[in-house]
Amino acid sequence: MAEQPLYNETHQSRGAAPTAYESLLGDAIERAFGQGIHDLHGLVAYLNQAGPSAPNGQAWTAESYSREIARLAAA
């Protein structure tokens, strides 16, 4: 019996499609990584320059970023 190839289904670990905010944040994080930014403080600085804003509408901090990523991961 031939083994079936492995595959991932879109959003297989999500309950719903990402929100517009989640997509914007994810895209910004990917752009930062693409520019070689891999440390927390560099990522926070990039987000403050490129957006989106933190959920409270204020500038990102290391603490607010960590809280938001933990919140999104738990959803």
Backbone atoms as SQL, in Angstrom:
CREATE TABLE atoms (id INTEGER PRIMARY KEY, chain TEXT, resi INTEGER, resn TEXT, atom TEXT, x REAL, y REAL, z REAL);
INSERT INTO atoms VALUES
  (1, 'A', 1, 'MET', 'N', 0.845, -1.171, 0.000),
  (2, 'A', 1, 'MET', 'CA', 0.000, 0.000, 0.000),
  (3, 'A', 1, 'MET', 'C', 0.898, 1.244, 0.000),
  (4, 'A', 2, 'ALA', 'N', 0.668, 2.135, -0.944),
  (5, 'A', 2, 'ALA', 'CA', 1.480, 3.348, -1.062),
  (6, 'A', 2, 'ALA', 'C', 1.100, 4.340, 0.029),
  (7, 'A', 3, 'GLU', 'N', 2.118, 4.972, 0.555),
  (8, 'A', 3, 'GLU', 'CA', 1.898, 5.971, 1.596),
  (9, 'A', 3, 'GLU', 'C', 1.373, 7.269, 0.982),
  (10, 'A', 4, 'GLN', 'N', 0.391, 7.870, 1.597),
  (11, 'A', 4, 'GLN', 'CA', -0.156, 9.138, 1.120),
  (12, 'A', 4, 'GLN', 'C', 0.836, 10.258, 1.425),
  (13, 'A', 5, 'PRO', 'N', 1.034, 11.203, 0.487),
  (14, 'A', 5, 'PRO', 'CA', 1.933, 12.323, 0.776),
  (15, 'A', 5, 'PRO', 'C', 1.339, 13.215, 1.866),
  (16, 'A', 6, 'LEU', 'N', 2.222, 13.806, 2.658),
  (17, 'A', 6, 'LEU', 'CA', 1.782, 14.714, 3.711),
  (18, 'A', 6, 'LEU', 'C', 1.396, 16.055, 3.106),
  (19, 'A', 7, 'TYR', 'N', 0.444, 16.704, 3.701),
  (20, 'A', 7, 'TYR', 'CA', 0.044, 18.028, 3.233),
  (21, 'A', 7, 'TYR', 'C', -0.560, 18.792, 4.397),
  (22, 'A', 8, 'ASN', 'N', -0.584, 20.091, 4.276),
  (23, 'A', 8, 'ASN', 'CA', -1.222, 20.965, 5.254),
  (24, 'A', 8, 'ASN', 'C', -2.440, 21.584, 4.618),
  (25, 'A', 9, 'GLU', 'N', -3.506, 21.653, 5.366),
  (26, 'A', 9, 'GLU', 'CA', -4.681, 22.349, 4.899),
  (27, 'A', 9, 'GLU', 'C', -4.616, 23.782, 5.389),
  (28, 'A', 10, 'THR', 'N', -5.101, 24.702, 4.575),
  (29, 'A', 10, 'THR', 'CA', -5.096, 26.101, 4.951),
  (30, 'A', 10, 'THR', 'C', -5.796, 26.278, 6.284),
  (31, 'A', 11, 'HIS', 'N', -5.164, 26.979, 7.186),
  (32, 'A', 11, 'HIS', 'CA', -5.713, 27.311, 8.511),
  (33, 'A', 11, 'HIS', 'C', -6.094, 26.066, 9.318),
  (34, 'A', 12, 'GLN', 'N', -5.361, 24.984, 9.155),
  (35, 'A', 12, 'GLN', 'CA', -5.750, 23.765, 9.836),
  (36, 'A', 12, 'GLN', 'C', -5.688, 23.882, 11.350),
  (37, 'A', 13, 'SER', 'N', -4.922, 24.803, 11.879),
  (38, 'A', 13, 'SER', 'CA', -4.843, 24.932, 13.328),
  (39, 'A', 13, 'SER', 'C', -5.627, 26.140, 13.838),
  (40, 'A', 14, 'ARG', 'N', -6.428, 26.761, 12.997),
  (41, 'A', 14, 'ARG', 'CA', -7.204, 27.939, 13.383),
  (42, 'A', 14, 'ARG', 'C', -8.680, 27.610, 13.393),
  (43, 'A', 15, 'GLY', 'N', -9.393, 28.357, 14.235),
  (44, 'A', 15, 'GLY', 'CA', -10.833, 28.214, 14.262),
  (45, 'A', 15, 'GLY', 'C', -11.514, 29.048, 13.203),
  (46, 'A', 16, 'ALA', 'N', -10.793, 30.051, 12.690),
  (47, 'A', 16, 'ALA', 'CA', -11.354, 30.963, 11.685),
  (48, 'A', 16, 'ALA', 'C', -10.208, 31.576, 10.891),
  (49, 'A', 17, 'ALA', 'N', -10.554, 32.180, 9.789),
  (50, 'A', 17, 'ALA', 'CA', -9.541, 32.885, 8.986),
  (51, 'A', 17, 'ALA', 'C', -8.979, 34.063, 9.798),
  (52, 'A', 18, 'PRO', 'N', -7.744, 34.477, 9.526),
  (53, 'A', 18, 'PRO', 'CA', -7.177, 35.602, 10.266),
  (54, 'A', 18, 'PRO', 'C', -7.963, 36.888, 10.014),
  (55, 'A', 19, 'THR', 'N', -8.000, 37.728, 11.039),
  (56, 'A', 19, 'THR', 'CA', -8.636, 39.035, 10.898),
  (57, 'A', 19, 'THR', 'C', -7.723, 39.933, 10.069),
  (58, 'A', 20, 'ALA', 'N', -8.250, 41.072, 9.647),
  (59, 'A', 20, 'ALA', 'CA', -7.429, 42.033, 8.900),
  (60, 'A', 20, 'ALA', 'C', -6.234, 42.467, 9.743),
  (61, 'A', 21, 'TYR', 'N', -6.456, 42.713, 11.026),
  (62, 'A', 21, 'TYR', 'CA', -5.371, 43.112, 11.929),
  (63, 'A', 21, 'TYR', 'C', -4.305, 42.019, 12.010),
  (64, 'A', 22, 'GLU', 'N', -4.725, 40.761, 12.174),
  (65, 'A', 22, 'GLU', 'CA', -3.771, 39.660, 12.254),
  (66, 'A', 22, 'GLU', 'C', -2.968, 39.537, 10.970),
  (67, 'A', 23, 'SER', 'N', -3.622, 39.730, 9.832),
  (68, 'A', 23, 'SER', 'CA', -2.911, 39.673, 8.551),
  (69, 'A', 23, 'SER', 'C', -1.909, 40.812, 8.424),
  (70, 'A', 24, 'LEU', 'N', -2.305, 42.014, 8.816),
  (71, 'A', 24, 'LEU', 'CA', -1.379, 43.148, 8.755),
  (72, 'A', 24, 'LEU', 'C', -0.178, 42.931, 9.659),
  (73, 'A', 25, 'LEU', 'N', -0.437, 42.472, 10.874),
  (74, 'A', 25, 'LEU', 'CA', 0.653, 42.229, 11.813),
  (75, 'A', 25, 'LEU', 'C', 1.570, 41.128, 11.290),
  (76, 'A', 26, 'GLY', 'N', 1.002, 40.043, 10.815),
  (77, 'A', 26, 'GLY', 'CA', 1.812, 38.949, 10.271),
  (78, 'A', 26, 'GLY', 'C', 2.648, 39.385, 9.087),
  (79, 'A', 27, 'ASP', 'N', 2.055, 40.170, 8.190),
  (80, 'A', 27, 'ASP', 'CA', 2.800, 40.665, 7.028),
  (81, 'A', 27, 'ASP', 'C', 3.957, 41.559, 7.466),
  (82, 'A', 28, 'ALA', 'N', 3.704, 42.423, 8.453),
  (83, 'A', 28, 'ALA', 'CA', 4.764, 43.320, 8.936),
  (84, 'A', 28, 'ALA', 'C', 5.899, 42.518, 9.574),
  (85, 'A', 29, 'ILE', 'N', 5.557, 41.503, 10.353),
  (86, 'A', 29, 'ILE', 'CA', 6.586, 40.664, 10.975),
  (87, 'A', 29, 'ILE', 'C', 7.387, 39.936, 9.903),
  (88, 'A', 30, 'GLU', 'N', 6.732, 39.426, 8.880),
  (89, 'A', 30, 'GLU', 'CA', 7.450, 38.754, 7.785),
  (90, 'A', 30, 'GLU', 'C', 8.389, 39.713, 7.068),
  (91, 'A', 31, 'ARG', 'N', 7.949, 40.962, 6.834),
  (92, 'A', 31, 'ARG', 'CA', 8.825, 41.950, 6.188),
  (93, 'A', 31, 'ARG', 'C', 10.040, 42.241, 7.058),
  (94, 'A', 32, 'ALA', 'N', 9.832, 42.356, 8.359),
  (95, 'A', 32, 'ALA', 'CA', 10.954, 42.600, 9.270),
  (96, 'A', 32, 'ALA', 'C', 11.944, 41.444, 9.204),
  (97, 'A', 33, 'PHE', 'N', 11.441, 40.220, 9.279),
  (98, 'A', 33, 'PHE', 'CA', 12.324, 39.053, 9.183),
  (99, 'A', 33, 'PHE', 'C', 13.073, 39.054, 7.852),
  (100, 'A', 34, 'GLY', 'N', 12.381, 39.423, 6.778),
  (101, 'A', 34, 'GLY', 'CA', 13.002, 39.474, 5.460),
  (102, 'A', 34, 'GLY', 'C', 14.129, 40.487, 5.376),
  (103, 'A', 35, 'GLN', 'N', 14.076, 41.504, 6.231),
  (104, 'A', 35, 'GLN', 'CA', 15.136, 42.516, 6.273),
  (105, 'A', 35, 'GLN', 'C', 16.232, 42.146, 7.264),
  (106, 'A', 36, 'GLY', 'N', 16.143, 40.940, 7.818),
  (107, 'A', 36, 'GLY', 'CA', 17.183, 40.474, 8.727),
  (108, 'A', 36, 'GLY', 'C', 16.985, 40.880, 10.173),
  (109, 'A', 37, 'ILE', 'N', 15.802, 41.375, 10.505),
  (110, 'A', 37, 'ILE', 'CA', 15.508, 41.768, 11.885),
  (111, 'A', 37, 'ILE', 'C', 14.965, 40.539, 12.603),
  (112, 'A', 38, 'HIS', 'N', 15.700, 40.082, 13.618),
  (113, 'A', 38, 'HIS', 'CA', 15.299, 38.864, 14.316),
  (114, 'A', 38, 'HIS', 'C', 15.259, 39.025, 15.823),
  (115, 'A', 39, 'ASP', 'N', 15.635, 40.193, 16.347),
  (116, 'A', 39, 'ASP', 'CA', 15.603, 40.385, 17.788),
  (117, 'A', 39, 'ASP', 'C', 14.351, 41.175, 18.171),
  (118, 'A', 40, 'LEU', 'N', 13.899, 40.989, 19.396),
  (119, 'A', 40, 'LEU', 'CA', 12.657, 41.593, 19.862),
  (120, 'A', 40, 'LEU', 'C', 12.673, 43.110, 19.752),
  (121, 'A', 41, 'HIS', 'N', 13.733, 43.728, 20.218),
  (122, 'A', 41, 'HIS', 'CA', 13.776, 45.197, 20.204),
  (123, 'A', 41, 'HIS', 'C', 13.835, 45.745, 18.777),
  (124, 'A', 42, 'GLY', 'N', 14.523, 45.060, 17.885),
  (125, 'A', 42, 'GLY', 'CA', 14.536, 45.473, 16.483),
  (126, 'A', 42, 'GLY', 'C', 13.172, 45.308, 15.844),
  (127, 'A', 43, 'LEU', 'N', 12.479, 44.222, 16.172),
  (128, 'A', 43, 'LEU', 'CA', 11.145, 43.981, 15.636),
  (129, 'A', 43, 'LEU', 'C', 10.159, 45.039, 16.127),
  (130, 'A', 44, 'VAL', 'N', 10.230, 45.368, 17.409),
  (131, 'A', 44, 'VAL', 'CA', 9.352, 46.398, 17.973),
  (132, 'A', 44, 'VAL', 'C', 9.617, 47.746, 17.295),
  (133, 'A', 45, 'ALA', 'N', 10.876, 48.079, 17.102),
  (134, 'A', 45, 'ALA', 'CA', 11.218, 49.340, 16.425),
  (135, 'A', 45, 'ALA', 'C', 10.671, 49.340, 15.001),
  (136, 'A', 46, 'TYR', 'N', 10.785, 48.209, 14.306),
  (137, 'A', 46, 'TYR', 'CA', 10.262, 48.115, 12.944),
  (138, 'A', 46, 'TYR', 'C', 8.755, 48.313, 12.931),
  (139, 'A', 47, 'LEU', 'N', 8.040, 47.645, 13.823),
  (140, 'A', 47, 'LEU', 'CA', 6.591, 47.785, 13.879),
  (141, 'A', 47, 'LEU', 'C', 6.177, 49.224, 14.176),
  (142, 'A', 48, 'ASN', 'N', 6.920, 49.895, 15.038),
  (143, 'A', 48, 'ASN', 'CA', 6.603, 51.293, 15.347),
  (144, 'A', 48, 'ASN', 'C', 6.821, 52.195, 14.138),
  (145, 'A', 49, 'GLN', 'N', 7.745, 51.822, 13.283),
  (146, 'A', 49, 'GLN', 'CA', 8.014, 52.623, 12.084),
  (147, 'A', 49, 'GLN', 'C', 7.060, 52.266, 10.950),
  (148, 'A', 50, 'ALA', 'N', 6.793, 50.967, 10.770),
  (149, 'A', 50, 'ALA', 'CA', 6.037, 50.502, 9.604),
  (150, 'A', 50, 'ALA', 'C', 4.575, 50.192, 9.902),
  (151, 'A', 51, 'GLY', 'N', 4.242, 49.945, 11.170),
  (152, 'A', 51, 'GLY', 'CA', 2.879, 49.602, 11.541),
  (153, 'A', 51, 'GLY', 'C', 2.627, 48.126, 11.397),
  (154, 'A', 52, 'PRO', 'N', 1.496, 47.652, 11.814),
  (155, 'A', 52, 'PRO', 'CA', 0.400, 48.395, 12.423),
  (156, 'A', 52, 'PRO', 'C', 0.704, 48.781, 13.860),
  (157, 'A', 53, 'SER', 'N', -0.095, 49.691, 14.389),
  (158, 'A', 53, 'SER', 'CA', 0.052, 50.111, 15.782),
  (159, 'A', 53, 'SER', 'C', -0.317, 48.964, 16.716),
  (160, 'A', 54, 'ALA', 'N', 0.107, 49.106, 17.960),
  (161, 'A', 54, 'ALA', 'CA', -0.287, 48.142, 18.991),
  (162, 'A', 54, 'ALA', 'C', -1.806, 48.200, 19.170),
  (163, 'A', 55, 'PRO', 'N', -2.406, 47.155, 19.742),
  (164, 'A', 55, 'PRO', 'CA', -3.865, 47.115, 19.871),
  (165, 'A', 55, 'PRO', 'C', -4.468, 48.329, 20.585),
  (166, 'A', 56, 'ASN', 'N', -3.734, 48.944, 21.483),
  (167, 'A', 56, 'ASN', 'CA', -4.250, 50.112, 22.192),
  (168, 'A', 56, 'ASN', 'C', -4.064, 51.401, 21.398),
  (169, 'A', 57, 'GLY', 'N', -3.549, 51.281, 20.175),
  (170, 'A', 57, 'GLY', 'CA', -3.333, 52.452, 19.326),
  (171, 'A', 57, 'GLY', 'C', -2.046, 53.194, 19.623),
  (172, 'A', 58, 'GLN', 'N', -1.305, 52.733, 20.597),
  (173, 'A', 58, 'GLN', 'CA', -0.050, 53.376, 20.972),
  (174, 'A', 58, 'GLN', 'C', 1.123, 52.640, 20.344),
  (175, 'A', 59, 'ALA', 'N', 2.313, 53.141, 20.631),
  (176, 'A', 59, 'ALA', 'CA', 3.531, 52.513, 20.112),
  (177, 'A', 59, 'ALA', 'C', 3.728, 51.149, 20.769),
  (178, 'A', 60, 'TRP', 'N', 4.334, 50.249, 20.013),
  (179, 'A', 60, 'TRP', 'CA', 4.684, 48.934, 20.543),
  (180, 'A', 60, 'TRP', 'C', 5.807, 49.070, 21.556),
  (181, 'A', 61, 'THR', 'N', 5.800, 48.205, 22.558),
  (182, 'A', 61, 'THR', 'CA', 6.926, 48.012, 23.465),
  (183, 'A', 61, 'THR', 'C', 7.227, 46.518, 23.455),
  (184, 'A', 62, 'ALA', 'N', 8.357, 46.128, 23.982),
  (185, 'A', 62, 'ALA', 'CA', 8.674, 44.703, 24.064),
  (186, 'A', 62, 'ALA', 'C', 7.588, 43.976, 24.854),
  (187, 'A', 63, 'GLU', 'N', 7.095, 44.606, 25.905),
  (188, 'A', 63, 'GLU', 'CA', 6.072, 43.982, 26.747),
  (189, 'A', 63, 'GLU', 'C', 4.738, 43.869, 26.008),
  (190, 'A', 64, 'SER', 'N', 4.315, 44.956, 25.327),
  (191, 'A', 64, 'SER', 'CA', 3.024, 44.894, 24.636),
  (192, 'A', 64, 'SER', 'C', 3.078, 43.897, 23.475),
  (193, 'A', 65, 'TYR', 'N', 4.215, 43.819, 22.789),
  (194, 'A', 65, 'TYR', 'CA', 4.357, 42.850, 21.698),
  (195, 'A', 65, 'TYR', 'C', 4.273, 41.424, 22.253),
  (196, 'A', 66, 'SER', 'N', 4.997, 41.157, 23.317),
  (197, 'A', 66, 'SER', 'CA', 4.995, 39.816, 23.913),
  (198, 'A', 66, 'SER', 'C', 3.598, 39.423, 24.376),
  (199, 'A', 67, 'ARG', 'N', 2.874, 40.343, 25.012),
  (200, 'A', 67, 'ARG', 'CA', 1.505, 40.070, 25.455),
  (201, 'A', 67, 'ARG', 'C', 0.587, 39.783, 24.267),
  (202, 'A', 68, 'GLU', 'N', 0.710, 40.595, 23.210),
  (203, 'A', 68, 'GLU', 'CA', -0.174, 40.435, 22.059),
  (204, 'A', 68, 'GLU', 'C', 0.096, 39.127, 21.325),
  (205, 'A', 69, 'ILE', 'N', 1.344, 38.771, 21.150),
  (206, 'A', 69, 'ILE', 'CA', 1.662, 37.507, 20.480),
  (207, 'A', 69, 'ILE', 'C', 1.173, 36.327, 21.316),
  (208, 'A', 70, 'ALA', 'N', 1.304, 36.403, 22.635),
  (209, 'A', 70, 'ALA', 'CA', 0.795, 35.340, 23.513),
  (210, 'A', 70, 'ALA', 'C', -0.726, 35.262, 23.405),
  (211, 'A', 71, 'ARG', 'N', -1.406, 36.409, 23.351),
  (212, 'A', 71, 'ARG', 'CA', -2.858, 36.432, 23.224),
  (213, 'A', 71, 'ARG', 'C', -3.289, 35.786, 21.900),
  (214, 'A', 72, 'LEU', 'N', -2.614, 36.171, 20.811),
  (215, 'A', 72, 'LEU', 'CA', -2.956, 35.631, 19.502),
  (216, 'A', 72, 'LEU', 'C', -2.669, 34.125, 19.420),
  (217, 'A', 73, 'ALA', 'N', -1.615, 33.690, 20.058),
  (218, 'A', 73, 'ALA', 'CA', -1.259, 32.266, 20.038),
  (219, 'A', 73, 'ALA', 'C', -2.278, 31.435, 20.807),
  (220, 'A', 74, 'ALA', 'N', -2.895, 32.026, 21.827),
  (221, 'A', 74, 'ALA', 'CA', -3.847, 31.297, 22.656),
  (222, 'A', 74, 'ALA', 'C', -5.231, 31.212, 22.004),
  (223, 'A', 75, 'ALA', 'N', -5.447, 32.073, 21.013),
  (224, 'A', 75, 'ALA', 'CA', -6.782, 32.125, 20.385),
  (225, 'A', 75, 'ALA', 'C', -7.024, 30.946, 19.486);
